[in-house]
Amino acid sequence: MIRFLLKGLIRDRSRSLFPVLTVLAGVMLTVVLYCWIQGITEDMIKSSANFETGHVKIMSQAYAAESDQIPNDLAFVGASELLKELNARFPHMIWTPRIKFGGLLDIPDEQGETRAQGPVMGLGVDLFSSQSREHSLLNLNNSVVRGRLPERPGEIVISDDFAGRLKIELGETATLISSTMYGGMAAHNFIVVGTIRFGIVALDRGSMIADISDVQYALDMEDASGEILGFFNDSFYYPGRAVDLTAAFNNRFQKSDDAFSPIMQTLSDQGGLGELLDLMDTFSGIVITIFVVVMSIVLWNAGLIGSMRRYGEIGVRLAIGERKSHLYRSMIAESLMIGCFGSILGTIVGLAISYYLQVKGLDISSMLRNASMMISDVMRARVTPTSLIIGFVPGLIATFLGTAISGIGIYKRQTSHLMKELEV
């Protein structure tokens, strides 16, 4: 029976071509949109975690309450001891201290007078320790545009766009003007040894990176750290494990009556990222739901048109004694074959387009000139195992629903009127 139906669909293209193309287009769009959303979400999580939030972040309670203002005067002292305890209690995590700071970067001329000056967002990270994973987390080795990364104390790298605006040459002295941990004025000289570009507009606009020990000395933050970031060893974010880790840490270290006691927050708890990730998941579900509904309506109408064209055929089959239920099931079987074939083709085409977007990406830097979010200026899709079925299953469901609805008309045909219909 299946072979008979398949031969009929192949020989009569008017019954199969339009539905197949419709399913193909819908499945392709669903796969591409899903992979695109997955790519945006993964890029946002990765960029935010590596540069801003970590998978979990430890701060003092006072610092956490005002973290958007980077209040280094509320940083906790004794970071080295806390790091030792973290490595002992949670060895499956990567722990790294950081200091974020803002200020002015002043470039003097030959007479020591200001030649150029601009606001800078700085990041103090562990660059020299052999156990440090900062080079890979921040992708520093692949981000160098000119020069090299710091190899000795007193050296820094700055964003290439920032260096271009201030006309800074490699080897020049740059003076950081900022505030100390205790509210005093800080002025410290660094040597610019390289420029970098992360591909994130918020960072490439004006940033500098120095070793954390240099920043601690410059800002009078001896053995202090504004933040300690934690990462899972495989670099993937697991919300459930992060929540359990946070609960265990806070039960052990957090003291409600001490504003400077450490508190841990997950990535989802910071900067509204949890709500944003939930929104992205909801949007994925909406895309698939809309696809099923719209495709069902389209295929329903296609089924109605097909039933009108096959009106005589259906009448003949009923007149020679074929049961209505059998005829109805055969039409549904035909639709499932069409849906399967169209879904396979649509999935293949959608995965091909998604893979191209994953490798090449789409440059949206012109749209992010004033962006402050940690998001790459090259958006890429992400092909996952779920991409193989995300369009295939809805494609079958849509064709099934479309034919099931349009095929109900078979049961409305009256056997007593069939001969009169055929005479006409």
N, C-alpha and C positions, 0 to 999 in steps of 0.2 A: 504493500500500500504506500509506504513511504517513497519507494523508488518511483511508483506511478505518479505521485504528487510532485516529486522533484523533477521528473521529466516534463510534466505539464508546465511547471514554472519556467524551466529553461527554454522550452519551445515557444511559450507565449510570453514574450518579454513585457507586453503591456500590463500583465498581471503582477510582475515582479520588479521591473526596472525602477519605477518611481518610488515605491516603498523602500527598496534597497538604498537608493540614493538619499532618501529622507532620513533613514536610520543612520546611514554612514555619516551624513553631515552632523546630525545631533550627537552621536557618540564621539565623533572627532572633537567637536566643540567642548563636550563635557570633559574628555580626557585632557585636552589642552588647558582648559580653565582650572581643572583640579591640580594638574602638575604646576601650573603657574602660581596658584595660591600656595601650594606646598613649598615652592621655591622661595617665594616672598617670606613666608612664615619662618622657614629654616634660616634664611639669610638674616632676618630680623633677630631671631633668637641667638644665632651665632655671634653677630656683631655686637648686640647688646651685652651678651655674656662676656665676651672676650675683652671688651673695652670699657664696660660700664658696671654691670651688675654681678658678674660671675653666675654660676649656677646657684650658689648661695653667697651671701655677703655678711661679714661680721663688722659691726660698728659699735661705738658706744651708744647708749640709749639717747643721750643728748644729741649726738651727731646725727643719728638716724632720724630724729624729729625734724631736723633742719637740713637734711642731706642735699637738697636742691641748691642750697647756698654754699656748699663745700665749706663748712665751718671747722677749719683745722684747729681752732682754739678749743674745740670740743673733742679732739682726737684722744684716743686712750694711750697711755704710757705703759711700757712693759710689753711691747709687741713680740719681742723675741721669746719671752717665756711662754706667752700664749701660743705662739707658733709651735714650740716644742711639744706642748701639751696636745695641740690639735693633731700633729703628726703621729703622736703616740696613741691617741684615742680613735682617730679616724684615718688610718693609714691608706685606705682605699681612695682618699681624696687628694687632689693637688691643692696646696695652700700657698698663696702668694700675697705679700703685703704691698699696698700701693698708697701713694699720696697724690691726691689731685689738688691743684692749686691754680690760681689765676694771678695775673699781674701784667706788667709792661716789659717788653723786651727792647732795650735801648742799644742802639748801634752807634758807637762813638767814631769820630773821624780821627785824623792823624794828630790833632791837637787835644783830643780827649773830649771834645764837645759833641753833643748829640747830632748825629747825621740823619738818623732815621729812628722811628719809634712806633711800636704797634702793640695792641693788646694780644696777649697770648694765653692759651689754656695749656697748662703743663701737667705732665704725668710722671711721677717718680716710681720706677719699677726696678726690680732686681735684675740688673744686666750682667753682673760679673760673677755671681755664684754659679758653681758647676752644677748644682741641683736645680737651678732655676729653669722654668718652662716658659718664661715670658717671651723669648724669641719666637717660639712656635705659636703661642697663644695670640700674640699681636702680629704674627706674620712679618716680623721685622726684616728678616733677610731678603724677602721678596719685595719689600716695599721701598728699598733704597733706590733713589733716583740718581743722586750724585754723591760722591765721597764714600764714607763708610759709617758703620755703627760705632758708638763709643767703646773704647778699649781701655781707657785710663780714667781715673777720677778727674772731674772738671770738664769733661767733654759732653756735648749734647748733639742731638739731631733735631731739626725743625722741619715743618711741612714745606714742600717744594714751592707751593703757591705763595706761602707766607714769605719765603726767602726771595722769591721773585718780586713781590711787591715792595719789600724793604731793600732790595738790591744787595743782599748779603752774599758775600763770597766765602767759600770754604776756608777755614783757618782764621777767620776774623773773630774778634772778641765780642761777645754779647753780654750785656748786663741785665740780669733779672731784677726787677724792682717789684717787690711784693710785701706781704706782711708776715711777721713771725707768728709762731703758735701763741705767743703771749701778747699779741696786739701791737708790737713794735714794727718799725719799718725795716725791711730786709733788702739789701743790695748785694748781689753776688755775681762775679764774673765767670762766664763759661766760654769755652772754645767751640765754635760750630764746626763739626767735622763731617757732616753729611746732611742731606735732605731726603725726605721720605714722602710717599704718597700712598695713603691707605685705600683710596677709592671710596671714602666716606666723606661727604661734603662737610659735615659738622666738624670733623677732625682736620681735614685738609685746608680749612679756611685759615687756621692760625693755631698751631700746636707745637709743643716741644716735648721731647722725651729725654730724661736724664736718669742716671742711676739713683736709686732711692737713698743711698747713703749721702750723696751730694745734696739732695733735696733736704734731707734731715739736717744737715749741717747749715745749709743756706737759710732755712726757715726756723732754726733753733728748735728742732723736733727730735732731740736725741732719744733713740729707742722708742719713738712714737710712730704711730701709723693711723691715718684716717680710716682706712678700710683694709680688711683682709678678705680676699676673694677665694672661694672654693670651687673647684671644678671636678666633675667625675672623670675618672681615668680615661674613658673612651671618648671624651669630648661631647657626648650627647647629654641632653638635659632630660632628666626623668622627674616629672613633677611629684609623683608619689614618694619616691625615695628622698627627694629634697625636703618634702614636708616632714617625713619621719626624722631626718637628720636635724632639721631645725628644731623640732620639738625636743629631741634628746639634748641638744646643745643648750637651749634656753632653760630647760629644767635644771641643768647642771650649773650654768654660769650666770644667768640673769638674776639680778636683785632689784626688786621693785623700788626699794628705797635708796638706790645708788644710781644716779643719773649717768655715771661714767662706767658702769658695769657693761660688759659686752652683750649684744643682742644679735641674733642671726635672723636674716630674712632670705626667703627664696627669690628666685628671679621673678616669679609671678606676683610677688608682693611689692615689687618696686616699679615706680613710674607708670602704673596702670597697665603693665605688660600682661598681667593675667586677664584683664578684661579684653585687651586687644586680641590675645590668642583665642579666647572664647568666641570673640566676634568673627575671627577668621574661620574657626570650625563651623560656626553657624552659617556663615556665608557659603561654605562648601556644601552644606546640607541643602541650603536654599537653591543653589545652582542645580543640583541633581534633581530636586523635587520639581523645579520649574521645567527641567528637561522632560521628565516623565509625563507631566501634565500636558505640556504643549505638544510633545510628540504623540501622545495618545489622542489628542484632539485632531491633529493633522492626519494620523493614520486612521482614525475613525471616519473622517471625511473621505479619505482615500478608499476605505472599505465600502462606504456608502456608494461612491461613484462606481467602484468595481462591481458591487452587487447589482446596480442598475444596468451596467453593461452585460453582466452575466445573468440577467433576469430570466432570459429564455433557457439558459443552460440549467439553472437551478430548478426551473419548472419542469424540464424534461427529466431531470434526475429524481425529482419527487414523483413525477407521473409514472415512472417505470418501477416505483416501489421503494426507493431509497428512503430510509427513515430520516426524519428531520434532525434527530440527535446525531446520527452518523454524519450527515452532511455538515452540520454545525461543527462537529469535532474535526472533520477533514479540513475545513476552512481555517480553524485555529491552528491545526498542524502546519498548513501552508504558511500561515503568518509567522509561526515560530521558526520555520526554515528561513524565511525572508529575514526575520529579526536576527537569527544567528549569523547568517552570511553578512548582512549589513553591519552588525556589531563587530564581527571579526575585522572586516575591512576598515571600519571607522576607528577601531582600537589601534590597528597597525599604522594608519595615517596619523592619528593623534599622537601616538608614541614617537613617530618619526619627527613630527614638528616639535614636540616637547623636548626630545633629545637635542635637536638643533638649538633650541632656545637655552637648554642647559649648558651646552658647550660654548655657544657664541654669546648668548645674553642679549639684552637690549639696553643701550645706553640712555639713561634718563637724567643725566647730570644737569641738563638745561632746565629741568623741572624742579631741581632740588637746590637751587642756588642759595636760598635762605632757609634751608631745612636745618632742624636741630636734632632730628631723630638719628639713631645709630642704624642707618640703612645704607647699603652699598649703592653707588650710582650706576652700577650695571646690574640690572635685574635678570635673574636666571630662573628657568623652570627647574623642577626637581622630579625625576622619574623614580617612582617607588614601586614595590611589588603591588600595592593597592591600585596603582594606575592600570594594571592589566585587567581588572574587573570593574573599576569604578564606572565605566561607560557600557561595558558588555551586559551586565545584569539589567540596568535600566533600559537598555535597548530592547531586550527580550520582553521586559514587563510592558513597555510602551506598545510594542506590536501586538502583544497578547490582549491588552486592554482595548486597543483600537478595533481589532477584529471581533473581540467578544461583544463589544457594544454594537458594532454595525451588523454583526451576524444575527442579532436577535430578530431581525426582520424575517428570517427564514421561518420562524415559528408562527408568523402572522399570515403566511400563505395558506389559503384554503384549498384542500385537495379537490373539492367539488368544482372549483373554478378553473382548475389547471387546463382542461381541454379547451375551454372557451378562450383562455389567455393565449394558448399556443395557436389556435386558429387565427387569432388576430395577428 
